[in-house]
């Protein structure tokens, strides 16, 4: 007869299996013999085993967002995660160049200055404990914006005109171009998504 903390949990087997044990549960077995006439010492109680049940590792977001959006070469606001459940460290994969992760106590901090643009899907995996917990996020790094103006002709005859081209990158978001002529009043034009120049 198997017992957990003195309570019957199973019988008639030389093996006891359970996935519901708690930390410090005490396991014993009581054996009753039917071998006549040698019944001395029956029933016999085994020694006691005290179970150590380690918790499963955990990881959870502790900063405002897991998915920052910023421009290339800009300092990223730190993204932080809390780890627990026996985790002693963490690994972080999928970060952009210029961005790294540190672990201090129960906190994972992702920070830095991304030096390349793109979409970076990262994963945080606690280590050193039981289980397979993960958390994930996305860092979106937009490329540095550039603006260039060019003229079809930089020298023209009086009374004639020329074409001025405005070119901006990236062209994946709507862009507003503000310009002046001879220092006059500011004027604006819009460059729609997908257009490289206007």
Secondary structure by P-SEA (a helix, b strand, c coil): ccccccccccccccbbbbccccccbbbbbbbbbcccccccccccccbbbbbbbbbcbbbbbcccccbbbbcccccccbbbbbbccccccccccccccccccccccccccbbbbbccccbbbbbbbbccccccccccbbbbbbcbbbbbbbbccccccccbbbbbbbbbcccccbbbbbbccccccbbbbbbccccccc
